[in-house]
Amino acid sequence: MNATETMQAIRQGKHIAVMRTDDAESFLNIAHTIIDNGLNIIEVTLTTPNAMDIIAELSQKDGAIIGAGTVLDSVSARTAILNGATFIVSPSFDEETAKMANLYNIPYIPGCMTVTEMVTSLRYGCKVLKLFPATQFSPKSIKDFKGPLPQIEIVPTGGVGKDNHREWLKAGSFAVGIGSEITKIYEQQGQAALVQYVTELKSEG
């Protein structure tokens, strides 16, 4: 899957599960559950123990689109790519990570909060940007940012969940990143509740 195909799949899927757990076993249990129930785009945050092993395992699963998140440098990006990551996400823009992703024809989605950061990202070929943390903005912000920068696409992450994901998508988001809700439901209510959550999320999207 090349960069264009990956981004098309993310746009069609609409939801990215941005996950971090305290151990690899829990992460894999959650990941397999949500993939099997239609939420097949997962961002494996590198703050999760054994994240590279998780990426390697999940990237072998049919239909799964696995990326690496919380990528702070080009070395981590390259390692994740070699382990099967098909997209790279950072909390902020990093020039060398952008170059590395371009070298391997892998989408790089850097976190941005200002027009200046967005313009810098555009200069390095990043057209899909993570609005992070989205708690500092409202869905109306999508239109505000795309006024001067109509060529960008935005993925709000942080504070986006089942209660407001439709509002963000209707406002023109490329996709949305949903994180803590997924792990909390699994940890507090169990697998059956997680399956129901994912089913409802995807039906509402």
C-alpha positions as CSV (number, residue, x, y, z in Angstrom):
1,M,0.0,0.0,0.0
2,N,1.6,3.3,-1.1
3,A,1.1,6.7,0.6
4,T,-1.9,7.7,-1.6
5,E,-3.7,4.4,-1.0
6,T,-3.1,4.6,2.8
7,M,-4.5,8.1,3.0
8,Q,-7.5,7.1,0.9
9,A,-8.1,4.2,3.3
10,I,-7.9,6.5,6.3
11,R,-10.3,9.0,4.8
12,Q,-12.8,6.2,4.0
13,G,-12.4,4.7,7.5
14,K,-12.9,8.1,9.2
15,H,-11.7,6.8,12.6
16,I,-8.2,6.2,13.8
17,A,-7.8,4.4,17.1
18,V,-5.0,6.2,18.9
19,M,-4.0,3.8,21.6
20,R,-1.5,3.5,24.4
21,T,-1.6,0.9,27.2
22,D,0.7,-0.2,30.0
23,D,1.5,-3.5,28.4
24,A,1.6,-5.1,25.0
25,E,-0.8,-7.9,25.8
26,S,-3.6,-5.5,26.7
27,F,-2.9,-3.5,23.5
28,L,-3.1,-6.5,21.3
29,N,-6.3,-7.7,22.9
30,I,-8.0,-4.4,22.3
31,A,-6.5,-4.1,18.8
32,H,-7.7,-7.5,17.6
33,T,-11.1,-6.8,19.0
34,I,-11.7,-3.5,17.3
35,I,-10.1,-4.6,14.0
36,D,-12.4,-7.6,13.9
37,N,-15.4,-5.3,14.5
38,G,-14.6,-2.7,11.8
39,L,-12.3,-0.2,13.4
40,N,-9.2,-1.3,11.5
41,I,-7.0,1.9,11.5
42,I,-4.8,1.9,14.6
43,E,-2.1,4.3,15.6
44,V,0.4,2.5,18.0
45,T,1.8,5.1,20.2
46,L,5.5,4.5,20.8
47,T,5.0,5.3,24.5
48,T,3.4,1.8,24.7
49,P,5.8,-0.9,25.9
50,N,7.1,-3.1,23.0
51,A,5.4,-0.8,20.5
52,M,7.6,-1.9,17.6
53,D,6.7,-5.6,18.3
54,I,3.0,-4.6,18.4
55,I,3.4,-2.8,15.0
56,A,5.1,-5.8,13.5
57,E,2.4,-8.2,14.7
58,L,-0.6,-6.1,13.8
59,S,0.7,-5.1,10.4
60,Q,0.4,-8.8,9.4
61,K,-3.4,-8.8,10.2
62,D,-5.6,-8.8,7.1
63,G,-7.4,-5.6,6.6
64,A,-5.5,-3.7,9.3
65,I,-3.9,-0.3,8.7
66,I,-1.2,0.2,11.3
67,G,0.7,3.4,12.0
68,A,3.1,4.6,14.6
69,G,2.3,7.5,16.8
70,T,4.1,9.8,19.2
71,V,7.1,9.6,16.8
72,L,9.6,12.2,17.9
73,D,12.6,11.6,15.6
74,S,13.5,10.1,12.3
75,V,15.3,7.1,13.8
76,S,12.0,6.0,15.5
77,A,10.1,6.7,12.3
78,R,12.5,4.5,10.2
79,T,12.3,1.7,12.8
80,A,8.5,1.8,12.8
81,I,8.4,1.7,9.0
82,L,10.7,-1.2,8.8
83,N,8.4,-3.0,11.3
84,G,5.4,-2.5,9.1
85,A,4.0,0.9,10.0
86,T,2.1,2.4,7.0
87,F,1.8,6.0,8.4
88,I,3.7,8.1,10.9
89,V,2.2,10.5,13.4
90,S,3.9,13.1,15.6
91,P,2.7,15.4,18.3
92,S,4.6,18.2,16.5
93,F,6.3,18.7,13.2
94,D,9.9,17.3,12.8
95,E,11.8,18.1,9.6
96,E,14.0,15.0,9.7
97,T,11.0,12.7,10.3
98,A,9.2,14.3,7.3
99,K,12.2,13.6,5.1
100,M,12.4,10.0,6.4
101,A,8.7,9.4,5.7
102,N,9.0,10.9,2.2
103,L,12.0,8.7,1.5
104,Y,9.9,5.5,2.2
105,N,6.8,7.0,0.6
106,I,4.9,6.8,3.9
107,P,2.4,9.5,5.0
108,Y,3.6,11.7,7.8
109,I,0.9,13.4,9.9
110,P,2.5,16.0,12.2
111,G,0.6,17.7,15.1
112,C,-0.1,21.4,14.6
113,M,-1.9,24.1,16.5
114,T,-1.1,27.2,14.5
115,V,-1.1,28.4,10.9
116,T,2.6,28.9,11.1
117,E,3.1,25.2,12.0
118,M,0.8,24.1,9.3
119,V,2.6,26.2,6.6
120,T,5.9,24.7,7.8
121,S,4.5,21.2,7.5
122,L,3.2,22.0,4.0
123,R,6.7,22.9,2.8
124,Y,7.8,19.4,3.6
125,G,4.9,17.7,1.8
126,C,2.6,17.2,4.8
127,K,-0.9,18.0,3.6
128,V,-2.8,16.0,6.2
129,L,-2.2,17.4,9.7
130,K,-3.2,16.4,13.2
131,L,-5.0,19.2,15.1
132,F,-3.7,18.4,18.6
133,P,-4.9,18.7,21.2
134,A,-8.4,19.1,19.7
135,T,-9.7,20.0,23.2
136,Q,-8.3,23.5,22.5
137,F,-10.5,24.0,19.4
138,S,-14.0,23.4,18.2
139,P,-15.2,21.8,15.0
140,K,-15.7,25.3,13.6
141,S,-11.9,25.6,13.6
142,I,-11.6,23.3,10.6
143,K,-13.3,25.9,8.4
144,D,-11.2,28.7,10.1
145,F,-7.9,27.0,9.3
146,K,-8.9,25.9,5.8
147,G,-9.9,29.5,4.9
148,P,-6.3,30.6,4.4
149,L,-5.0,27.1,3.8
150,P,-7.7,25.3,1.6
151,Q,-5.1,22.7,0.5
152,I,-4.7,21.1,4.0
153,E,-6.7,18.3,5.6
154,I,-7.1,18.0,9.3
155,V,-7.4,15.1,11.7
156,P,-8.5,16.3,15.2
157,T,-7.1,14.2,18.0
158,G,-7.3,14.6,21.7
159,G,-10.8,15.0,23.3
160,V,-12.6,13.5,20.3
161,G,-14.9,10.6,21.2
162,K,-18.3,9.0,20.5
163,D,-20.2,12.1,21.7
164,N,-18.6,14.5,19.3
165,H,-17.0,12.6,16.5
166,R,-19.9,13.2,14.1
167,E,-19.7,17.0,14.7
168,W,-16.0,17.0,13.8
169,L,-16.5,14.9,10.7
170,K,-19.5,17.0,9.5
171,A,-17.3,20.1,9.9
172,G,-14.9,18.7,7.3
173,S,-12.3,16.7,9.2
174,F,-10.3,14.3,7.0
175,A,-10.7,11.7,9.8
176,V,-10.7,11.8,13.6
177,G,-8.4,10.2,16.2
178,I,-10.1,8.5,19.1
179,G,-8.0,7.2,22.0
180,S,-8.7,7.1,25.7
181,E,-12.3,6.1,25.3
182,I,-11.4,2.8,23.7
183,T,-8.9,1.7,26.3
184,K,-11.1,2.9,29.2
185,I,-14.2,1.0,28.0
186,Y,-12.1,-2.2,27.6
187,E,-10.5,-1.8,31.0
188,Q,-13.6,-0.8,32.9
189,Q,-16.4,-2.7,31.1
190,G,-14.8,-5.5,29.2
191,Q,-14.6,-6.8,25.7
192,A,-18.4,-7.1,25.0
193,A,-18.8,-3.4,25.9
194,L,-15.9,-2.5,23.6
195,V,-17.5,-4.4,20.7
196,Q,-20.8,-2.5,21.2
197,Y,-18.9,0.8,21.4
198,V,-17.1,0.2,18.1
199,T,-20.3,-1.0,16.4
200,E,-22.2,2.1,17.4
201,L,-19.2,4.4,16.6
202,K,-18.9,3.0,13.0
203,S,-22.7,3.0,12.4
204,E,-22.9,6.7,13.5
205,G,-19.9,7.7,11.4
